[in-house]
Amino acid sequence: MTTLNPVGARIWEELDGRRGVRELASDLITDFNGVDVATLTTDITEFIETLRESGLVEDSD
């Protein structure tokens, strides 16, 4: 069982396989107070890598 915090849950909701990490960060930046796009991009990248390692997502071709 995998549980997500509210930030992870929000990112999970938006994963659609069409947008790259930078575009996703730009789309979500207004949802998170006090964070810049660069930090959010890094956080999303790390989150997706954790999901990959858990087998919950895979790279899209």
C-alpha positions as CSV (number, residue, x, y, z in Angstrom):
1,M,0.0,0.0,0.0
2,T,1.3,3.4,-0.9
3,T,0.0,6.6,0.8
4,L,0.6,10.1,-0.5
5,N,0.8,13.4,1.3
6,P,-1.4,16.2,-0.1
7,V,1.4,17.5,-2.4
8,G,2.0,14.0,-3.8
9,A,-1.7,13.4,-4.2
10,R,-2.1,16.7,-6.2
11,I,0.8,15.8,-8.4
12,W,-0.5,12.2,-8.9
13,E,-3.9,13.7,-10.0
14,E,-2.2,15.6,-12.7
15,L,0.1,12.9,-14.1
16,D,-1.3,12.3,-17.6
17,G,1.7,11.1,-19.6
18,R,1.4,14.0,-22.0
19,R,3.1,16.8,-20.1
20,G,6.7,16.9,-19.2
21,V,7.9,17.7,-15.7
22,R,8.6,21.4,-16.5
23,E,5.1,21.9,-18.0
24,L,3.5,20.1,-15.1
25,A,5.4,22.3,-12.6
26,S,4.3,25.4,-14.5
27,D,0.7,24.2,-14.5
28,L,0.8,23.5,-10.7
29,I,2.9,26.3,-9.4
30,T,-0.2,28.4,-8.3
31,D,-1.3,25.4,-6.2
32,F,1.7,25.6,-3.9
33,N,2.5,28.8,-1.8
34,G,6.1,29.7,-1.2
35,V,7.7,27.5,-3.8
36,D,9.3,28.5,-7.1
37,V,9.1,26.6,-10.4
38,A,12.7,25.3,-10.1
39,T,12.1,23.8,-6.7
40,L,8.7,22.3,-7.8
41,T,10.3,20.8,-10.9
42,T,12.9,19.1,-8.8
43,D,10.3,17.9,-6.3
44,I,8.1,16.5,-9.1
45,T,11.1,14.8,-10.7
46,E,12.0,13.1,-7.4
47,F,8.4,12.1,-6.8
48,I,8.1,10.5,-10.2
49,E,11.3,8.6,-9.7
50,T,10.0,7.3,-6.4
51,L,6.8,6.2,-8.2
52,R,8.9,4.5,-10.9
53,E,11.0,2.6,-8.4
54,S,7.8,1.4,-6.7
55,G,6.4,0.2,-10.1
56,L,3.5,2.6,-10.0
57,V,4.4,4.5,-13.2
58,E,6.5,3.8,-16.2
59,D,8.1,6.0,-18.8
60,S,5.8,6.8,-21.7
61,D,7.2,6.4,-25.2
